């Protein structure tokens, strides 16, 4: 599996860079998607998936062997 971040996802995650423990948890969750792109706690909505990590929500797409991180938002 290949993992990529869209420019919008990088920009949205950058807004929360002062929350280092939260961003470490987000990065760990994103890295684990390579091993399991459909964890049981992920919610499928239309064409994309959503994963909650603490107060953050990660929205991503899985297309074949490519995982694209679309956005990181705070709940």
N, CA and C atoms as an extended XYZ file, in Angstrom:
225
Properties=species:S:1:pos:R:3:atomname:S:1:resname:S:1:resid:I:1 pbc="F F F"
N         0.843       -1.182        0.000 N   UNK     1
C         0.000        0.000        0.000 CA  UNK     1
C         0.889        1.247        0.000 C   UNK     1
N         0.430        2.254       -0.704 N   UNK     2
C         1.116        3.531       -0.759 CA  UNK     2
C         0.245        4.573       -0.071 C   UNK     2
N         0.879        5.474        0.628 N   UNK     3
C         0.173        6.506        1.383 CA  UNK     3
C         0.589        7.864        0.866 C   UNK     3
N        -0.398        8.741        0.604 N   UNK     4
C        -0.073       10.106        0.201 CA  UNK     4
C        -1.031       11.077        0.882 C   UNK     4
N        -0.543       12.276        1.112 N   UNK     5
C        -1.334       13.346        1.710 CA  UNK     5
C        -1.617       14.380        0.636 C   UNK     5
N        -2.854       14.854        0.536 N   UNK     6
C        -3.158       15.946       -0.379 CA  UNK     6
C        -2.641       17.246        0.240 C   UNK     6
N        -2.417       18.267       -0.576 N   UNK     7
C        -2.012       19.563       -0.015 CA  UNK     7
C        -3.033       20.090        0.999 C   UNK     7
N        -4.310       19.855        0.750 N   UNK     8
C        -5.347       20.295        1.695 CA  UNK     8
C        -5.215       19.562        3.028 C   UNK     8
N        -4.862       18.285        2.994 N   UNK     9
C        -4.689       17.512        4.229 CA  UNK     9
C        -3.486       18.019        5.012 C   UNK     9
N        -2.402       18.310        4.322 N   UNK    10
C        -1.213       18.842        5.001 CA  UNK    10
C        -1.513       20.196        5.631 C   UNK    10
N        -2.242       21.038        4.906 N   UNK    11
C        -2.597       22.357        5.437 CA  UNK    11
C        -3.539       22.242        6.630 C   UNK    11
N        -4.502       21.333        6.536 N   UNK    12
C        -5.452       21.194        7.642 CA  UNK    12
C        -4.761       20.624        8.878 C   UNK    12
N        -3.835       19.698        8.708 N   UNK    13
C        -3.100       19.141        9.851 CA  UNK    13
C        -2.155       20.178       10.452 C   UNK    13
N        -1.608       21.045        9.629 N   UNK    14
C        -0.668       22.061       10.108 CA  UNK    14
C        -1.332       23.031       11.088 C   UNK    14
N        -2.639       23.195       10.988 N   UNK    15
C        -3.344       24.096       11.911 CA  UNK    15
C        -3.248       23.609       13.352 C   UNK    15
N        -3.023       22.320       13.539 N   UNK    16
C        -3.018       21.735       14.881 CA  UNK    16
C        -1.619       21.363       15.364 C   UNK    16
N        -0.596       21.900       14.742 N   UNK    17
C         0.770       21.504       15.070 CA  UNK    17
C         1.175       21.848       16.501 C   UNK    17
N         0.454       22.748       17.168 N   UNK    18
C         0.780       23.046       18.565 CA  UNK    18
C         0.363       21.908       19.494 C   UNK    18
N        -0.522       21.029       19.030 N   UNK    19
C        -0.945       19.859       19.819 CA  UNK    19
C        -0.083       18.666       19.405 C   UNK    19
N         1.154       18.644       19.901 N   UNK    20
C         2.087       17.594       19.498 CA  UNK    20
C         1.626       16.193       19.866 C   UNK    20
N         1.111       15.940       21.077 N   UNK    21
C         0.636       14.578       21.370 CA  UNK    21
C        -0.512       14.151       20.439 C   UNK    21
N        -1.405       15.078       20.135 N   UNK    22
C        -2.510       14.764       19.239 CA  UNK    22
C        -2.034       14.461       17.830 C   UNK    22
N        -1.082       15.234       17.346 N   UNK    23
C        -0.564       15.013       15.994 CA  UNK    23
C         0.253       13.732       15.907 C   UNK    23
N         0.936       13.369       16.996 N   UNK    24
C         1.645       12.078       17.008 CA  UNK    24
C         0.638       10.935       16.902 C   UNK    24
N        -0.488       11.055       17.606 N   UNK    25
C        -1.527       10.028       17.537 CA  UNK    25
C        -2.122        9.953       16.136 C   UNK    25
N        -2.334       11.104       15.506 N   UNK    26
C        -2.860       11.134       14.132 CA  UNK    26
C        -1.866       10.471       13.192 C   UNK    26
N        -0.587       10.837       13.295 N   UNK    27
C         0.429       10.248       12.415 CA  UNK    27
C         0.546        8.740       12.614 C   UNK    27
N         0.435        8.289       13.858 N   UNK    28
C         0.498        6.849       14.134 CA  UNK    28
C        -0.703        6.140       13.509 C   UNK    28
N        -1.891        6.739       13.628 N   UNK    29
C        -3.095        6.143       13.042 CA  UNK    29
C        -3.000        6.103       11.522 C   UNK    29
N        -2.492        7.179       10.923 N   UNK    30
C        -2.346        7.219        9.460 CA  UNK    30
C        -1.343        6.162        9.004 C   UNK    30
N        -0.229        6.033        9.713 N   UNK    31
C         0.776        5.027        9.347 CA  UNK    31
C         0.208        3.617        9.461 C   UNK    31
N        -0.672        3.385       10.430 N   UNK    32
C        -1.245        2.043       10.590 CA  UNK    32
C        -2.235        1.696        9.480 C   UNK    32
N        -2.718        2.710        8.752 N   UNK    33
C        -3.634        2.439        7.639 CA  UNK    33
C        -2.954        1.636        6.532 C   UNK    33
N        -1.640        1.740        6.431 N   UNK    34
C        -0.911        0.977        5.411 CA  UNK    34
C        -1.083       -0.523        5.649 C   UNK    34
N        -1.087       -0.936        6.910 N   UNK    35
C        -1.268       -2.353        7.243 CA  UNK    35
C        -2.735       -2.772        7.193 C   UNK    35
N        -3.633       -1.868        7.595 N   UNK    36
C        -5.061       -2.184        7.621 CA  UNK    36
C        -5.842       -0.941        7.221 C   UNK    36
N        -6.145       -0.770        5.926 N   UNK    37
C        -6.847        0.436        5.477 CA  UNK    37
C        -8.321        0.482        5.897 C   UNK    37
N        -8.828       -0.604        6.459 N   UNK    38
C       -10.228       -0.645        6.895 CA  UNK    38
C       -10.314       -1.108        8.344 C   UNK    38
N        -9.759       -0.315        9.294 N   UNK    39
C        -9.863       -0.732       10.691 CA  UNK    39
C       -11.331       -0.740       11.124 C   UNK    39
N       -11.667       -1.546       12.112 N   UNK    40
C       -13.072       -1.667       12.524 CA  UNK    40
C       -13.684       -0.344       12.994 C   UNK    40
N       -12.871        0.566       13.502 N   UNK    41
C       -13.414        1.830       13.990 CA  UNK    41
C       -13.601        2.884       12.898 C   UNK    41
N       -13.186        2.577       11.668 N   UNK    42
C       -13.360        3.508       10.554 CA  UNK    42
C       -14.814        3.482       10.082 C   UNK    42
N       -15.293        4.649        9.707 N   UNK    43
C       -16.659        4.800        9.228 CA  UNK    43
C       -16.612        5.053        7.728 C   UNK    43
N       -17.351        4.270        6.959 N   UNK    44
C       -17.378        4.439        5.503 CA  UNK    44
C       -18.557        5.334        5.156 C   UNK    44
N       -18.269        6.403        4.440 N   UNK    45
C       -19.312        7.347        4.049 CA  UNK    45
C       -19.131        7.669        2.573 C   UNK    45
N       -20.016        7.119        1.764 N   UNK    46
C       -19.889        7.345        0.323 CA  UNK    46
C       -18.605        6.744       -0.195 C   UNK    46
N       -17.808        7.554       -0.869 N   UNK    47
C       -16.569        7.070       -1.449 CA  UNK    47
C       -15.364        7.193       -0.537 C   UNK    47
N       -15.528        7.829        0.611 N   UNK    48
C       -14.375        8.000        1.488 CA  UNK    48
C       -14.612        7.341        2.843 C   UNK    48
N       -13.550        7.295        3.630 N   UNK    49
C       -13.614        6.713        4.976 CA  UNK    49
C       -13.226        7.780        5.982 C   UNK    49
N       -13.706        7.597        7.198 N   UNK    50
C       -13.430        8.552        8.256 CA  UNK    50
C       -12.979        7.785        9.492 C   UNK    50
N       -11.910        8.268       10.085 N   UNK    51
C       -11.344        7.628       11.270 CA  UNK    51
C       -11.168        8.692       12.346 C   UNK    51
N       -11.697        8.431       13.534 N   UNK    52
C       -11.541        9.357       14.655 CA  UNK    52
C       -10.360        8.921       15.514 C   UNK    52
N        -9.525        9.908       15.862 N   UNK    53
C        -8.359        9.679       16.716 CA  UNK    53
C        -8.380       10.784       17.766 C   UNK    53
N        -8.795       10.444       18.974 N   UNK    54
C        -8.936       11.469       20.006 CA  UNK    54
C        -9.907       12.529       19.511 C   UNK    54
N        -9.521       13.811       19.589 N   UNK    55
C       -10.416       14.869       19.127 CA  UNK    55
C       -10.308       15.153       17.627 C   UNK    55
N        -9.579       14.333       16.901 N   UNK    56
C        -9.354       14.572       15.471 CA  UNK    56
C       -10.094       13.566       14.608 C   UNK    56
N       -10.438       14.018       13.413 N   UNK    57
C       -11.085       13.165       12.422 CA  UNK    57
C       -10.217       13.167       11.165 C   UNK    57
N        -9.877       11.975       10.687 N   UNK    58
C        -9.066       11.818        9.479 CA  UNK    58
C        -9.997       11.327        8.377 C   UNK    58
N       -10.046       12.045        7.280 N   UNK    59
C       -10.857       11.616        6.137 CA  UNK    59
C        -9.904       11.153        5.042 C   UNK    59
N       -10.152        9.948        4.505 N   UNK    60
C        -9.236        9.374        3.526 CA  UNK    60
C        -9.967        8.517        2.499 C   UNK    60
N        -9.305        8.278        1.387 N   UNK    61
C        -9.801        7.420        0.305 CA  UNK    61
C        -8.889        6.219        0.163 C   UNK    61
N        -9.468        5.098       -0.187 N   UNK    62
C        -8.686        3.901       -0.522 CA  UNK    62
C        -9.053        3.533       -1.949 C   UNK    62
N        -8.071        3.591       -2.833 N   UNK    63
C        -8.271        3.249       -4.238 CA  UNK    63
C        -7.183        2.262       -4.643 C   UNK    63
N        -7.539        0.996       -4.712 N   UNK    64
C        -6.557       -0.033       -5.032 CA  UNK    64
C        -5.485       -0.091       -3.962 C   UNK    64
N        -4.232        0.146       -4.351 N   UNK    65
C        -3.107        0.126       -3.411 CA  UNK    65
C        -2.718        1.518       -2.932 C   UNK    65
N        -3.573        2.507       -3.150 N   UNK    66
C        -3.268        3.887       -2.781 CA  UNK    66
C        -4.236        4.370       -1.703 C   UNK    66
N        -3.669        4.897       -0.619 N   UNK    67
C        -4.452        5.534        0.440 CA  UNK    67
C        -4.143        7.020        0.356 C   UNK    67
N        -5.177        7.840        0.181 N   UNK    68
C        -5.002        9.285        0.080 CA  UNK    68
C        -5.657        9.958        1.279 C   UNK    68
N        -4.867       10.659        2.056 N   UNK    69
C        -5.387       11.405        3.195 CA  UNK    69
C        -5.934       12.725        2.640 C   UNK    69
N        -7.230       12.963        2.868 N   UNK    70
C        -7.902       14.128        2.320 CA  UNK    70
C        -7.895       15.317        3.271 C   UNK    70
N        -8.190       15.077        4.546 N   UNK    71
C        -8.275       16.156        5.536 CA  UNK    71
C        -8.045       15.617        6.943 C   UNK    71
N        -7.603       16.501        7.800 N   UNK    72
C        -7.537       16.237        9.232 CA  UNK    72
C        -8.253       17.399        9.896 C   UNK    72
N        -9.320       17.108       10.630 N   UNK    73
C       -10.096       18.149       11.298 CA  UNK    73
C       -10.268       17.805       12.765 C   UNK    73
N       -10.546       18.817       13.523 N   UNK    74
C       -10.803       18.637       14.947 CA  UNK    74
C       -12.312       18.520       15.147 C   UNK    74
N       -12.730       17.586       15.991 N   UNK    75
C       -14.155       17.395       16.267 CA  UNK    75
C       -14.717       18.524       17.092 C   UNK    75
